[in-house]
Every structure is written in C-alpha cells, then in structure tokens.
Amino acid sequence: MRPAKRIARWGCAGVALILTCCGCSGNSYTPQFQVSQITGSSPCPSGKPGPPRPGFSLSQISNSFSAMPALERLASQGGGSIAVILPDASSGRHFGEFDAPYLEESFRKAGLKKSQFTVQNAPASTQFTDAKAAIRKGASVLVLDARYSGLGVPIESYAKAHCVQVIDYDYLTLGGARSYYVGFDSLKIGVLMGQGLANCVSAWKVRHPHVIVMKGGSDDYNSAIYAQGYDAILARKFGSGWKEVGSPAGTWNAATALSEFQQAYAAHHDINAALIPNDDDGMPIIQYLQARGIKAWTFPTTGLDATVAGLQNVLAGYQCGTVYKPIFLEAQAAAALAMYVRAGVMPPSGLLNGSITDPQTGATVASVLLDPEWVTAGTMKSTVIADGFVPASQLCAGQYAKACAKAGIPGGTG
C-alpha cells in the first residue's frame, strides 16, 4: 500500500496568466447546441450545507482505496445520483484504463449502490447529450472533464439551470459554472519539470546549456500554468549562465512539436537541452536526436504523464524524468468530494485544500489540489510500478531489461 504524499500548496503571487484563446486551433470541438437547450426549471433550493461529518483527509488516501468506507454514512444522505463524464481514449488511454475504474471502485467502497452513480468515457460529440440524459435521469452532481474547447460551458450552464452542482475533474472549464475543481497542482507540475531539467543538466555535466523551452497547447489552461512553473525555475538559470535559444508557440500534437523543434535546431545547432512539456511531444524529438547521433546522458529533456515510452527514454538516458500524476489519488478525492456535495454536507478542509482562479471570469474556484511526482530511473519502482500504473513486464521488455535490473525493477534482467 502506497499512501498519498502530503499535499503541498503553491501560490501564483506576482505571476500573470494570459489566456486569450479558448476556441482556437488544436484539440478543439465546437458543440452543436442551441441557446434554447440551456433553459432553467424552477429556482434551486437555497439551504446551507451541513457541517463536515464525517471528517476526511487527503492524507488518508492510498492505492488500496481503504479510506473510502469512512464515507459510507454519506451514501444515505442527499438525493439523486452522481454522474461522471470523462473524455474517451482519444484524449488519453488513462481515462479508460485508470480514471473510470478507479472512480467506480471509489464510489462502491464508499457505499453507493450501482443505481446511485454512473461513470462513462464519452467522445466530444456526445458529452453534452450524455450530460443532459444523466440530469434527466436524476443526477444531482456532475463530475465533468470536458477538455474540448467550448464544450464545457454549455454543459455547466445547463447543469446550473437544473440545480445540478458540477465538479471539474482534472481540467478546468474556462468560463464555466462549476462549484469545485479537482486536479493535480499544475504550477507544481511545471516547477518539477523545470527543477528536473536543472538537476539533470548538472548530473549529466552539460557545459554551457543552450535550451529550447517548449510549451503545450496555446488554448490549454493547464499548459499555461505548467509554463509559469518551469519559467520561474529557468529564469534564474538564464540569469546565471544558461542561454535560451528557442521558445516555440506550443502544441499538444507530437508531429507539430517535432516540427517546432526541428526548426529551432536548424537555426541553433548548439541546442543541447530541451524543456518538453509531455512524453508524447518528446518521443519524436528524442528519436530525431538519436538519428542525428546524439548519445545517451548528453542531451537532457523532460516529460509529463509517465507513459511507457517516456519511462523507457528515462531508463535509456534520453530523458531526465517525467511527471507522474497518481490517478488513484485524484479519483478518490473526486469521489469523496462528490459524496459530500450530494449529501448536502460541507466538504472538510482536509479534502478541499486550495483554490484556483478562472482566468476568463475571475471567479475563485474552491479546489482539491493534488501532488504530482517527478519520476526518475531511481524512483520508478516505488511510484509507477508500485501503483500498478505501468506493468514491469511492458516497461522492461527487450533492450530495457538491463536498465530495469539496474534500477531494481522486477522484470529486468542483468
């Protein structure tokens, strides 16, 4: 059993967030709906939530899900069901492999009956329809990840008009009408990447670092916060000898990321380190560097999401590390919060531990902010392997067996 780490709180004082495009290019989707579809029914009941009983803290959560039965008495309180709508596999394999089953397990162990919750992975084209259907069937709480530009706002407007409270899960709907947010601390994710690169440059003895600083999608709230985190770390380095030689527009498309890198590399052959915002963007870039004869342990890069390919690049010496988000923590926190909301009970401070600001509306959103982890070859065994996030047999296949054995990962061979 691996317990959750202590949750760290991060502030953004003095750092401006500028987001001017939320319906632009990239992974966007324009929902087909009419204004008349977002209509209210009767005014929502006005009562104040009761005191936070039972108590619950993020520090109780582990990958055994043993904390959830403590919430059983909430299951008999309140009315309606909890509906969870997540993206489908096109936005990430983990939504079907981990988020959905972890949420289902959390609700079951917290005492909800099968009729009291639903969890579904839905494509962009059906999320709004699915949300309306769930509300018509009696959902009183909606847990939503609508990471398609422009889709979340009408869903949350419809829910609000029908007295359904919304919890944004993992992705903040800009301009939305949610009551709460549950997700990993995006600022800390960026800090981990920036510090990971700095540590790696030192460990790999890279002299005169010439760095390309890449970004995620320009219309992505999380990506902008990641950049705040790693820019704050790198700014100190650029002020003391490092040199920034490129900063492309940013993308979550791997082919576009490769093109951005190639253009910068063609103009600056002295680039010898890269801040890359996730493993998928990094994969073709690392392959490009390998094809050009760049040796292991000489060209530091970073990543996010702890994909098998990213972890293998870490083992092989082409990536410093990757940021891992323990999904078991996020799923249980979201399920617990939804249970309190459904029961009409004030969530305890041990669960609701922070807040974030919607940059479009200026609204402060009460939040559960969770700790990500920086994973290197030396910590894979105690994190992604211990949590069952990545099978050792898959990670350690073929040429990676010896590196796994060196890292003490079962499945590796000497």
Summary of the structure (lengths in Angstrom):
residues: 414
radius of gyration: 21.9
end to end distance: 27.6
largest distance: 68.3
contacts: 1437
relative contact order: 0.15
helix: 40%
strand: 16%
